[in-house]
Amino acid sequence: MNLTHVHAFAAALQAKDRDAMLAQMAEAVVLHTPLAAEPVRGKAAIRPVVDALLEVIDTFEIREILEGPGHAAAFFGAAAGPNRLDGMDYWRLDAAGRIVEMTVLWRPLPEAIAVRDRLVRIAETQASAAAG
């Protein structure tokens, strides 16, 4: 399995480089996030989600990357102000190793809810600015 895109995504996540993160994804990528009940589909729709996430999260620390046939997963830690998260990104990959589907899991629940609430406030502020 070619993990070039996975390792590039992990490095871009830690560097908080949105464009480099998105470059590792297929155009029709699907994101399952704890921030929304429905999946987010396509790079264009994922871009504002990533922007808000990178604004809220101060640091990401990739702890381990696991791989299997056609997929990989990364266990990470993240800090958002006083909130500390443990998480896992699970990626399904295409034949070239690009991310075609991503599932994000966060724990513990109280910390995940606090970070989600900060992200919702950012999204609301951005929507108000775009409408105004």
Residue frames as qw, qx, qy, qz and C-alpha x, y, z in Angstrom:
[[0.000, 0.890, 0.455, 0.000, 0.00, 0.00, 0.00],
 [0.391, 0.408, -0.009, 0.825, 1.31, 3.43, -0.97],
 [0.369, -0.747, -0.468, 0.295, 1.13, 5.66, 2.13],
 [0.388, 0.157, 0.073, 0.905, 2.80, 8.70, 0.58],
 [0.208, -0.570, -0.284, -0.743, -0.45, 10.72, 0.73],
 [0.677, -0.623, -0.391, -0.009, -1.23, 9.51, 4.26],
 [0.648, -0.305, -0.172, 0.677, 2.16, 10.61, 5.57],
 [0.188, 0.285, 0.171, 0.924, 1.89, 13.92, 3.69],
 [0.411, -0.664, -0.388, -0.490, -1.60, 14.47, 5.18],
 [0.711, -0.557, -0.334, 0.271, -0.32, 13.70, 8.70],
 [0.512, -0.090, -0.041, 0.853, 2.58, 16.12, 8.27],
 [0.027, -0.438, -0.289, -0.851, 0.26, 18.81, 6.88],
 [0.549, -0.680, -0.444, -0.200, -2.18, 18.30, 9.78],
 [0.667, -0.470, -0.237, 0.526, 0.61, 18.79, 12.31],
 [0.346, -0.009, 0.131, 0.929, 1.82, 21.87, 10.37],
 [0.220, 0.668, 0.491, -0.514, -1.78, 23.14, 10.12],
 [0.012, 0.326, -0.521, -0.788, -1.40, 23.48, 6.34],
 [0.640, 0.391, 0.431, -0.502, -4.91, 23.29, 4.88],
 [0.599, 0.621, -0.312, -0.397, -3.89, 23.26, 1.22],
 [0.181, 0.428, -0.885, -0.015, -1.38, 20.47, 1.77],
 [0.431, 0.064, 0.806, -0.401, -4.04, 18.48, 3.67],
 [0.674, 0.507, 0.234, -0.484, -6.59, 18.88, 0.87],
 [0.395, 0.623, -0.589, -0.330, -3.99, 17.97, -1.77],
 [0.075, -0.244, 0.964, -0.071, -3.85, 14.45, -0.33],
 [0.506, 0.308, 0.667, -0.452, -7.58, 13.89, -0.87],
 [0.240, 0.316, 0.769, 0.501, -9.48, 12.72, -3.93],
 [0.154, -0.192, -0.186, -0.951, -11.86, 15.35, -5.38],
 [0.633, -0.362, -0.420, -0.540, -14.93, 13.35, -4.32],
 [0.272, 0.113, -0.795, 0.531, -13.63, 12.69, -0.80],
 [0.572, -0.599, -0.406, -0.386, -16.23, 11.96, 1.89],
 [0.140, 0.324, -0.612, 0.708, -15.69, 13.19, 5.46],
 [0.622, -0.567, -0.522, -0.137, -17.49, 11.68, 8.45],
 [0.200, 0.392, -0.411, 0.799, -16.94, 14.14, 11.28],
 [0.260, -0.436, -0.757, 0.412, -18.19, 14.34, 14.87],
 [0.016, 0.258, 0.113, -0.959, -19.28, 17.89, 13.97],
 [0.520, 0.184, -0.249, -0.796, -22.11, 16.88, 11.63],
 [0.742, 0.052, 0.584, -0.324, -24.71, 14.12, 11.47],
 [0.820, 0.546, 0.166, -0.042, -24.37, 13.81, 7.69],
 [0.733, -0.109, 0.275, 0.613, -21.13, 13.26, 5.78],
 [0.123, 0.835, -0.151, -0.514, -19.41, 16.20, 4.12],
 [0.808, 0.282, 0.455, 0.245, -18.81, 15.42, 0.43],
 [0.570, 0.697, 0.126, 0.418, -16.14, 16.83, -1.87],
 [0.565, -0.025, -0.188, 0.803, -13.07, 18.98, -1.33],
 [0.027, -0.480, -0.130, -0.867, -14.96, 22.24, -1.81],
 [0.622, -0.624, -0.268, -0.390, -17.38, 21.37, 1.00],
 [0.825, -0.327, -0.288, 0.360, -14.58, 20.12, 3.25],
 [0.427, 0.428, -0.131, 0.786, -12.46, 23.28, 2.88],
 [0.276, -0.658, 0.095, -0.695, -14.47, 25.43, 5.37],
 [0.881, -0.446, -0.138, -0.081, -14.61, 22.54, 7.84],
 [0.803, 0.040, -0.170, 0.569, -10.82, 22.27, 7.73],
 [0.166, 0.583, -0.092, 0.790, -10.46, 26.07, 7.99],
 [0.566, -0.661, 0.008, -0.492, -12.58, 26.16, 11.16],
 [0.938, -0.277, -0.144, 0.150, -10.78, 23.15, 12.63],
 [0.674, 0.223, -0.162, 0.685, -7.35, 24.69, 12.05],
 [0.083, -0.665, 0.070, -0.739, -8.54, 27.93, 13.64],
 [0.718, -0.586, 0.018, -0.375, -9.69, 26.15, 16.82],
 [0.953, -0.201, -0.047, 0.222, -7.07, 23.43, 17.26],
 [0.166, -0.913, 0.355, 0.113, -3.75, 24.72, 18.54],
 [0.010, -0.551, 0.823, 0.139, -1.68, 21.57, 18.06],
 [0.957, 0.099, -0.097, -0.255, -1.94, 18.08, 16.61],
 [0.204, -0.579, 0.789, 0.004, 0.41, 15.26, 17.56],
 [0.855, 0.189, -0.392, -0.281, 0.36, 12.12, 15.42],
 [0.570, -0.538, 0.589, -0.197, 1.19, 9.23, 17.75],
 [0.455, -0.119, 0.865, 0.175, 0.91, 6.22, 15.45],
 [0.589, 0.387, -0.295, -0.646, -0.13, 5.35, 11.90],
 [0.582, -0.019, 0.811, -0.054, -1.51, 1.88, 11.19],
 [0.411, 0.389, -0.469, -0.678, -2.12, 0.44, 7.74],
 [0.634, 0.141, 0.752, -0.113, -4.11, -2.31, 6.10],
 [0.323, 0.208, 0.710, 0.590, -5.13, -3.20, 2.57],
 [0.025, 0.604, 0.522, 0.601, -6.78, -0.07, 1.16],
 [0.368, -0.867, -0.207, -0.264, -6.89, 1.85, 4.42],
 [0.476, 0.182, -0.483, 0.712, -4.84, 3.49, 7.15],
 [0.439, -0.824, -0.334, -0.130, -5.53, 5.07, 10.52],
 [0.346, 0.416, -0.394, 0.743, -3.73, 7.61, 12.66],
 [0.523, -0.684, -0.468, 0.200, -4.02, 7.97, 16.41],
 [0.301, 0.492, -0.087, 0.812, -3.41, 11.53, 17.53],
 [0.283, -0.602, -0.499, 0.555, -3.65, 14.02, 20.33],
 [0.165, 0.612, 0.277, 0.722, -4.95, 17.54, 19.86],
 [0.253, -0.443, -0.461, 0.726, -5.12, 20.65, 22.01],
 [0.019, 0.653, 0.404, 0.640, -7.68, 23.43, 21.64],
 [0.282, -0.689, 0.198, -0.638, -7.07, 25.99, 24.36],
 [0.410, -0.428, 0.675, -0.438, -7.71, 24.20, 27.65],
 [0.910, 0.108, 0.192, -0.350, -9.29, 21.20, 25.91],
 [0.093, -0.470, 0.852, 0.208, -7.28, 18.05, 25.21],
 [0.873, 0.232, 0.016, -0.429, -8.53, 15.42, 22.78],
 [0.386, -0.239, 0.854, 0.253, -7.45, 11.94, 21.84],
 [0.675, 0.499, 0.056, -0.541, -8.57, 10.98, 18.38],
 [0.545, -0.045, 0.759, 0.355, -8.32, 8.71, 15.42],
 [0.487, 0.550, -0.241, -0.635, -8.56, 9.47, 11.72],
 [0.659, 0.074, 0.740, 0.113, -9.52, 6.44, 9.65],
 [0.297, 0.598, -0.344, -0.660, -8.83, 6.77, 5.91],
 [0.807, 0.304, 0.500, 0.079, -9.99, 4.66, 2.99],
 [0.144, -0.611, 0.455, 0.631, -7.56, 5.07, 0.10],
 [0.779, 0.564, -0.027, -0.274, -7.78, 4.79, -3.68],
 [0.943, 0.180, 0.038, 0.279, -5.27, 2.85, -5.79],
 [0.437, 0.656, -0.194, 0.584, -2.92, 5.88, -5.84],
 [0.497, -0.203, -0.566, 0.626, -3.09, 6.19, -2.05],
 [0.128, -0.324, -0.002, -0.937, -5.24, 9.36, -2.04],
 [0.149, 0.202, 0.759, -0.601, -7.80, 9.70, 0.74],
 [0.237, -0.279, -0.648, -0.668, -11.28, 8.94, -0.62],
 [0.587, -0.635, -0.371, -0.338, -13.08, 8.65, 2.71],
 [0.261, 0.300, -0.585, 0.707, -12.16, 9.90, 6.16],
 [0.600, -0.643, -0.435, -0.194, -13.78, 9.19, 9.50],
 [0.144, 0.489, -0.467, 0.723, -12.77, 11.30, 12.50],
 [0.682, -0.536, -0.497, -0.023, -13.31, 10.07, 16.06],
 [0.074, 0.578, -0.396, 0.710, -12.66, 12.15, 19.21],
 [0.699, -0.544, -0.462, 0.032, -12.68, 11.40, 22.91],
 [0.008, 0.354, 0.864, -0.358, -13.34, 12.08, 25.78],
 [0.065, 0.682, 0.661, 0.304, -16.86, 13.25, 25.12],
 [0.191, -0.883, -0.272, 0.332, -16.87, 16.40, 27.35],
 [0.319, -0.509, 0.350, 0.719, -13.71, 17.69, 25.62],
 [0.253, 0.234, 0.734, 0.585, -15.08, 16.80, 22.17],
 [0.004, 0.810, 0.583, 0.056, -18.30, 18.70, 22.92],
 [0.249, -0.808, -0.032, 0.533, -16.36, 21.77, 24.09],
 [0.282, -0.273, 0.548, 0.738, -14.28, 21.79, 20.89],
 [0.169, 0.487, 0.764, 0.388, -17.39, 21.21, 18.77],
 [0.070, -0.875, -0.428, 0.214, -19.08, 24.18, 20.44],
 [0.247, -0.652, 0.232, 0.679, -16.09, 26.41, 19.63],
 [0.255, 0.019, 0.727, 0.637, -16.20, 25.22, 16.02],
 [0.097, 0.694, 0.701, 0.130, -19.93, 25.96, 15.77],
 [0.129, -0.863, -0.167, 0.459, -19.35, 29.52, 17.01],
 [0.250, -0.416, 0.495, 0.720, -16.64, 30.03, 14.36],
 [0.202, 0.306, 0.806, 0.464, -18.90, 28.66, 11.63],
 [0.014, 0.824, 0.556, -0.112, -21.73, 30.96, 12.72],
 [0.190, -0.764, 0.091, 0.610, -19.38, 33.97, 12.72],
 [0.244, -0.181, 0.664, 0.683, -18.10, 33.09, 9.24],
 [0.149, 0.535, 0.784, 0.278, -21.66, 32.66, 7.94],
 [0.057, -0.877, -0.350, 0.324, -22.69, 36.03, 9.37],
 [0.225, -0.606, 0.328, 0.689, -19.66, 37.72, 7.82],
 [0.232, 0.074, 0.778, 0.580, -20.40, 36.13, 4.42],
 [0.068, 0.690, 0.711, 0.118, -24.08, 37.19, 4.56],
 [0.158, -0.865, -0.238, 0.412, -23.35, 40.71, 5.78]]
